[in-house]
């Protein structure tokens, strides 16, 4: 069995590739809720540990120590390379691109143009990861990463305005893109409207440049917030496991 782990900015996602696949998500302050059950069930059964990590050195080392102590395994950490699974990175230096973005692009492009695709001609891809930060990346039909955008996630947007209290967070108000009727709604709706406008703009730009509608893959914790406002776009798919799926390509 293989344990795949995504050490994200605010939470940890994991899955054990077994039959059936076992998976979970936890916030870092609740790590014990993940570690204890997995320690019991996985010890002696997991043969590899593959990791995407965008966390700091301390948390990364904490995970390494756990893996060595409990599983007796040295984790394999994915890194960004110039070319992998037919996807080429344009970032210089390569390590300035977040590995989670890289893995999501690998998986998205393979999903659209490789495994399981019935298309005979490759299609350009727009990859959106909406978590703590929101990233938008564009891949050509040949797998060339053309660059992208990074902006704060919805909670960070609210906090940047000095309203980090619970009632100003997205979860506390109705989600929409229309005019807000109070401060919390104005902030929440403004954030969603800005992200939707960016995504639609990128989608339109790519469509015009390549002459056909691109595929759009969405992942991350705020996918359900965005999907209702992207219904007019074609070829939109939400894939919650893009980063974990990318591990299978980066570390086969």
Rosetta blueprint (number, residue, H / E / L):
1 X L
2 X E
3 X E
4 X E
5 X E
6 X E
7 X E
8 X L
9 X L
10 X L
11 X E
12 X E
13 X E
14 X E
15 X E
16 X E
17 X E
18 X L
19 X L
20 X L
21 X L
22 X E
23 X E
24 X E
25 X E
26 X E
27 X E
28 X H
29 X H
30 X H
31 X H
32 X H
33 X H
34 X H
35 X H
36 X H
37 X H
38 X H
39 X H
40 X H
41 X H
42 X H
43 X L
44 X L
45 X L
46 X L
47 X L
48 X E
49 X E
50 X E
51 X E
52 X E
53 X E
54 X L
55 X L
56 X L
57 X H
58 X H
59 X H
60 X H
61 X H
62 X H
63 X H
64 X H
65 X H
66 X H
67 X H
68 X H
69 X H
70 X H
71 X H
72 X L
73 X L
74 X L
75 X L
76 X E
77 X E
78 X L
79 X L
80 X L
81 X L
82 X L
83 X E
84 X E
85 X L
86 X L
87 X E
88 X E
89 X L
90 X L
91 X L
92 X L
93 X L
94 X H
95 X H
96 X H
97 X L
98 X L
99 X H
100 X H
101 X H
102 X H
103 X H
104 X H
105 X H
106 X H
107 X H
108 X H
109 X H
110 X H
111 X H
112 X H
113 X H
114 X L
115 X L
116 X L
117 X L
118 X L
119 X L
120 X L
121 X L
122 X L
123 X L
124 X L
125 X E
126 X E
127 X E
128 X E
129 X E
130 X E
131 X L
132 X L
133 X E
134 X E
135 X E
136 X E
137 X E
138 X E
139 X E
140 X L
141 X L
142 X L
143 X L
144 X E
145 X E
146 X E
147 X E
148 X E
149 X E
150 X E
151 X E
152 X E
153 X L
154 X H
155 X H
156 X H
157 X H
158 X H
159 X H
160 X H
161 X L
162 X L
163 X L
164 X L
165 X L
166 X H
167 X H
168 X H
169 X L
170 X H
171 X H
172 X H
173 X L
174 X L
175 X L
176 X L
177 X L
178 X L
179 X L
180 X L
181 X L
182 X L
183 X H
184 X H
185 X H
186 X H
187 X H
188 X H
189 X H
190 X H
191 X H
192 X H
193 X H
194 X H
195 X H
196 X H
197 X H
198 X H
199 X H
200 X H
201 X H
202 X H
203 X H
204 X H
205 X H
206 X H
207 X H
208 X H
209 X H
210 X H
211 X L
212 X L
213 X L
214 X L
215 X E
216 X E
217 X E
218 X E
219 X E
220 X L
221 X L
222 X L
223 X H
224 X H
225 X H
226 X H
227 X H
228 X L
229 X L
230 X L
231 X L
232 X L
233 X L
234 X L
235 X L
236 X E
237 X E
238 X E
239 X L
240 X L
241 X L
242 X H
243 X H
244 X H
245 X H
246 X H
247 X H
248 X H
249 X H
250 X H
251 X L
252 X L
